[in-house]
Structure formats: C-alpha cells, structure tokens
Amino acid sequence: MGDKNIKDNCTILISGDSISKGIIYDETKNRYIVLQENYVNLISQKFKGSIKNISRFGSTITRGINKLEEYIGKENPDIVLIEYGGNDCAFNWDEVADNPDADHLPQTEVGIFETSLRETIELLRNIKITPVLMSLPPLNADMYFKWISKNNPLTQSNILKWLGNVPRIYSWQENYSSVITKVSEETLTKLVDVRSAFLQYPDFTKFLCRDGMHPNRAGHKVIAEKIIDYINTGYDYLLIEKPAATSGY
C-alpha cells in the first residue's frame, strides 16, 4: 500500500468530502442523509486495524487538507486516503443562473487542485505517512443538470447559455479525476481507481443517487469492493478474511 512496512495494527485516516462521509439522497425523506452502510463502514468490518474518518459534507481539498493537518498529530495514521474533487470542480450554479453572461470559477481551479494534491502527498511522505489517492466516481450529466437547475426551465436556459451543453458537465468533472490519476502516476502514489470500477458497468447510473452525483447504497458497495480488492493485493494480512470474488450488480 505504499512506502513502508504496514503493520497489523495499521491506522487509516480518510480525508474526503460527502462521498467518504457516506452522504446519499434519500428519496423517501427527500433529503440528504448519512448512509450507515457507507463504504467506510463496509471496509471497517473487514479491516484488522482502525479507520478514522474526518470527511466533511461539502469539503474541498483546501479546506479538507487544513483539517487533515490538525488530525495527523492526534491520530498518527500509517495511511491517509485522500478523496476530493467533487466539490472542487463544482460551480455556484445559482450564481451562474442569475448571471449567465458573467465569468464564473469553480470552487477550486484545476491548477490549484493539482498543486494541493502534490503538496499533500509531499507533506505526508515527509512525516513517513503513506498517501493513497482515490479517483472520482463518474456523474450522470443529465441527472445532475436537472438537479442543479431544480427542473426550472428558465434556470436551465440560463445555465445552458453559460455552459454551452449538458455533456460538458461530465467532461469538466472527468478532468479533475484525470488530474488525480496523473498526479498518482507522476508521484508514484497508489490510486484506488473508483472511476474505472463504476465505468465497467455500461449503466453505471444505477449506482448514483437522484442528484446524478453521489453514489447510492449500491455505489458504496462498489467503492468498498474496490478498496478491499486493493488492500487484498499485497496486504491481505490486514483483512479479517479474504474477500470472495466480486459479484455483479
């Protein structure tokens, strides 16, 4: 899993956004809730060591890494799993709809996002902690567009005036995931490629909530299986039991 000998009593610290927090949209309650069977809890059940989750709803990489630096001294982790990008690439869609002729910036510009990833990897390695990156689950552009525009025709029209076309939402978010993959390759940092795990299913939308963005209950199982598979490759002694073959959905 990385640069040093990982012991049986390994501690993993998870620093991420709402995906790692386990947030899903509950269609019965019509609101976001924390899924108890989220991927962090699913892997915790099979992991011999301890997992600390400091992920926050709405967090970007800059906010999250500031919080991470606070926790490193307290938790003394062996591994830090870094999961950001979904909020970083997002725009303030209400502002876009109100003023589609203006320039609008994402929460974190892609260059700053890349620099922050590289700096975090360096920070962790300098204090003998193994960084692990996670790519972004794909989103469904049509569902996401309906969600951010609240199905309002005027809002949709204004957003499209600025955006150009709906598929651009997918490619914009994909670009941030590609940056994660590139940084992983160039810094020789381990990557849990969640995106490919979703995209191996032609109908990956079945793993997403109604907002087209957050993984649903089944999506969290896909993420958990990918991480367990990753741990099992060379670090199976960290698992309580060897996982069965991955089942399809």
C-alpha positions as CSV (number, residue, x, y, z in Angstrom):
1,M,0.0,0.0,0.0
2,G,2.9,2.3,-0.1
3,D,6.3,3.4,1.1
4,K,6.8,1.5,4.4
5,N,6.1,-1.7,6.2
6,I,2.5,-1.6,7.2
7,K,1.8,-3.4,10.5
8,D,-1.3,-5.4,11.5
9,N,-2.4,-2.6,13.8
10,C,-2.4,-0.2,10.9
11,T,-4.4,3.0,11.2
12,I,-6.0,4.5,8.1
13,L,-7.2,8.2,8.1
14,I,-9.8,9.0,5.5
15,S,-9.8,12.7,4.4
16,G,-12.6,13.4,1.9
17,D,-15.9,15.1,1.1
18,S,-19.6,13.9,1.3
19,I,-18.8,10.7,-0.6
20,S,-16.5,9.5,2.2
21,K,-18.8,10.9,4.8
22,G,-21.5,8.5,3.4
23,I,-24.0,11.1,2.3
24,I,-26.7,9.8,0.0
25,Y,-30.0,11.4,-1.2
26,D,-32.9,9.6,0.5
27,E,-35.9,9.7,-2.0
28,T,-38.3,8.7,0.7
29,K,-37.3,11.5,3.1
30,N,-36.5,13.9,0.2
31,R,-33.3,15.0,1.9
32,Y,-29.6,14.0,2.2
33,I,-28.8,11.5,5.0
34,V,-25.8,9.6,6.2
35,L,-25.9,6.0,4.9
36,Q,-24.9,3.6,7.7
37,E,-23.7,1.0,5.1
38,N,-21.3,3.5,3.6
39,Y,-18.1,2.4,2.1
40,V,-16.0,3.4,5.1
41,N,-18.2,1.3,7.5
42,L,-18.2,-1.6,5.0
43,I,-14.4,-1.8,4.8
44,S,-14.2,-1.2,8.6
45,Q,-16.0,-4.5,9.1
46,K,-13.3,-6.4,7.2
47,F,-10.2,-4.5,8.3
48,K,-8.0,-5.5,11.2
49,G,-6.7,-2.1,12.0
50,S,-8.5,1.1,12.8
51,I,-10.1,3.6,10.4
52,K,-10.7,7.2,11.3
53,N,-12.9,9.2,9.1
54,I,-12.6,13.0,9.1
55,S,-14.5,13.6,5.9
56,R,-17.0,16.5,5.7
57,F,-20.0,17.3,3.6
58,G,-19.2,20.0,1.1
59,S,-15.5,19.9,1.7
60,T,-12.9,21.0,-0.9
61,I,-9.3,19.9,-1.0
62,T,-8.0,23.1,0.6
63,R,-10.5,23.0,3.5
64,G,-10.0,19.3,3.9
65,I,-6.2,19.3,4.0
66,N,-6.2,22.1,6.6
67,K,-8.4,19.8,8.7
68,L,-6.1,16.9,7.9
69,E,-3.1,18.6,9.3
70,E,-4.9,19.1,12.6
71,Y,-5.7,15.4,12.9
72,I,-2.4,13.9,11.8
73,G,-0.7,14.6,15.1
74,K,-3.7,13.3,17.1
75,E,-4.3,10.1,15.1
76,N,-0.7,9.2,14.0
77,P,-2.0,7.3,10.9
78,D,0.0,4.9,8.8
79,I,-2.0,5.6,5.7
80,V,-4.1,8.6,4.6
81,L,-6.7,8.0,1.9
82,I,-7.4,11.3,0.0
83,E,-10.8,11.7,-1.7
84,Y,-11.5,15.1,-3.1
85,G,-12.6,16.7,-6.4
86,G,-16.4,16.5,-6.5
87,N,-16.9,19.9,-4.7
88,D,-13.7,21.4,-6.1
89,C,-14.9,21.1,-9.7
90,A,-18.4,22.5,-8.9
91,F,-19.7,26.0,-9.6
92,N,-22.1,28.1,-7.7
93,W,-25.0,27.2,-10.1
94,D,-27.4,29.7,-8.5
95,E,-25.0,32.5,-9.4
96,V,-24.5,31.1,-12.9
97,A,-28.3,31.0,-13.4
98,D,-28.6,34.6,-12.1
99,N,-25.9,36.0,-14.3
100,P,-25.1,33.7,-17.2
101,D,-23.1,36.4,-19.1
102,A,-20.5,36.7,-16.3
103,D,-17.3,34.7,-15.7
104,H,-17.7,32.0,-13.1
105,L,-15.0,30.0,-11.4
106,P,-15.2,26.5,-9.8
107,Q,-14.7,26.2,-6.0
108,T,-11.1,25.1,-6.7
109,E,-9.5,25.9,-10.0
110,V,-7.9,22.8,-11.5
111,G,-4.4,24.1,-11.3
112,I,-4.8,24.8,-7.6
113,F,-6.4,21.4,-7.1
114,E,-3.4,19.6,-8.7
115,T,-0.9,21.7,-6.6
116,S,-2.8,20.9,-3.4
117,L,-2.7,17.2,-4.2
118,R,1.0,17.2,-4.8
119,E,1.7,19.3,-1.7
120,T,-0.4,16.9,0.4
121,I,1.5,13.9,-0.9
122,E,4.8,15.5,-0.1
123,L,3.6,16.6,3.4
124,L,2.6,13.1,4.3
125,R,5.7,11.4,2.9
126,N,7.9,13.8,4.8
127,I,6.4,12.5,8.0
128,K,6.5,8.8,7.0
129,I,2.8,8.5,6.3
130,T,1.6,6.7,3.1
131,P,-0.7,8.7,0.9
132,V,-3.3,6.9,-1.2
133,L,-5.5,8.8,-3.8
134,M,-9.0,7.9,-5.0
135,S,-10.4,8.8,-8.4
136,L,-13.8,10.4,-8.7
137,P,-16.9,8.3,-9.5
138,P,-18.4,9.4,-12.8
139,L,-21.5,11.6,-12.7
140,N,-24.6,11.5,-14.9
141,A,-24.7,14.9,-16.6
142,D,-28.4,14.8,-17.4
143,M,-29.5,14.0,-13.9
144,Y,-27.0,16.4,-12.4
145,F,-28.2,19.2,-14.7
146,K,-31.8,18.6,-13.7
147,W,-30.8,18.6,-10.1
148,I,-28.8,21.9,-10.1
149,S,-31.5,23.6,-12.2
150,K,-34.3,22.3,-9.9
151,N,-36.1,21.3,-13.1
152,N,-36.8,25.0,-13.7
153,P,-36.9,25.8,-17.5
154,L,-35.7,29.4,-17.0
155,T,-32.8,28.3,-14.8
156,Q,-31.9,25.5,-17.3
157,S,-31.9,28.0,-20.1
158,N,-29.6,30.4,-18.3
159,I,-27.2,27.7,-17.1
160,L,-27.1,26.4,-20.7
161,K,-26.4,29.8,-22.0
162,W,-23.2,29.9,-19.9
163,L,-22.4,26.2,-20.0
164,G,-22.9,25.6,-23.7
165,N,-24.2,22.0,-23.5
166,V,-25.0,19.4,-20.8
167,P,-22.3,16.8,-21.7
168,R,-19.7,19.4,-20.8
169,I,-20.6,18.8,-17.1
170,Y,-19.3,15.3,-17.4
171,S,-16.1,16.2,-19.2
172,W,-15.4,19.0,-16.7
173,Q,-15.7,16.7,-13.7
174,E,-13.8,14.0,-15.6
175,N,-10.9,16.4,-16.0
176,Y,-10.5,16.7,-12.2
177,S,-10.4,12.9,-11.9
178,S,-7.8,12.7,-14.7
179,V,-5.7,15.1,-12.7
180,I,-5.9,12.8,-9.7
181,T,-4.7,9.9,-11.9
182,K,-1.9,12.0,-13.4
183,V,-0.6,13.1,-10.0
184,S,-0.8,9.5,-8.8
185,E,1.3,8.3,-11.8
186,E,3.8,11.2,-11.7
187,T,4.4,11.0,-7.9
188,L,4.2,7.1,-7.8
189,T,1.3,7.3,-5.3
190,K,-1.1,4.5,-5.0
191,L,-4.5,5.0,-6.6
192,V,-7.8,3.4,-5.8
193,D,-9.5,3.8,-9.2
194,V,-13.1,4.1,-8.2
195,R,-14.0,5.7,-11.6
196,S,-13.0,2.6,-13.6
197,A,-14.9,0.4,-11.1
198,F,-18.1,2.3,-11.9
199,L,-17.4,2.6,-15.7
200,Q,-17.0,-1.1,-16.1
201,Y,-20.8,-1.1,-15.9
202,P,-22.4,0.5,-19.0
203,D,-25.4,1.5,-16.9
204,F,-23.3,2.9,-14.0
205,T,-26.1,5.4,-13.3
206,K,-27.8,2.7,-11.2
207,F,-25.0,3.3,-8.7
208,L,-25.9,7.0,-8.3
209,C,-28.4,9.0,-6.4
210,R,-31.1,11.1,-8.0
211,D,-28.7,14.1,-8.0
212,G,-26.6,12.2,-10.6
213,M,-23.5,12.8,-8.4
214,H,-23.5,11.0,-5.1
215,P,-23.0,7.2,-5.1
216,N,-26.1,5.4,-3.7
217,R,-26.2,2.3,-1.4
218,A,-25.1,0.0,-4.3
219,G,-22.5,2.6,-5.3
220,H,-20.9,2.5,-1.9
221,K,-20.6,-1.3,-2.2
222,V,-18.7,-0.8,-5.4
223,I,-16.3,1.6,-3.8
224,A,-15.9,-0.7,-0.8
225,E,-15.1,-3.7,-3.0
226,K,-12.6,-1.7,-4.9
227,I,-10.8,-0.7,-1.8
228,I,-10.9,-4.3,-0.3
229,D,-9.6,-5.6,-3.6
230,Y,-6.8,-3.1,-3.4
231,I,-5.9,-4.0,0.2
232,N,-6.0,-7.7,-0.7
233,T,-3.4,-7.2,-3.4
234,G,-0.3,-7.5,-1.3
235,Y,-1.8,-6.5,2.1
236,D,-4.2,-9.4,2.7
237,Y,-2.9,-9.7,6.2
238,L,-4.7,-6.5,7.0
239,L,-8.1,-8.2,6.3
240,I,-10.1,-10.2,8.8
241,E,-11.0,-12.7,6.0
242,K,-10.0,-13.0,2.3
243,P,-12.8,-11.4,0.2
244,A,-15.0,-13.6,-2.1
245,A,-14.9,-12.9,-5.8
246,T,-16.6,-9.6,-6.7
247,S,-20.3,-10.1,-7.6
248,G,-22.0,-8.2,-10.4
249,Y,-25.0,-5.9,-10.0
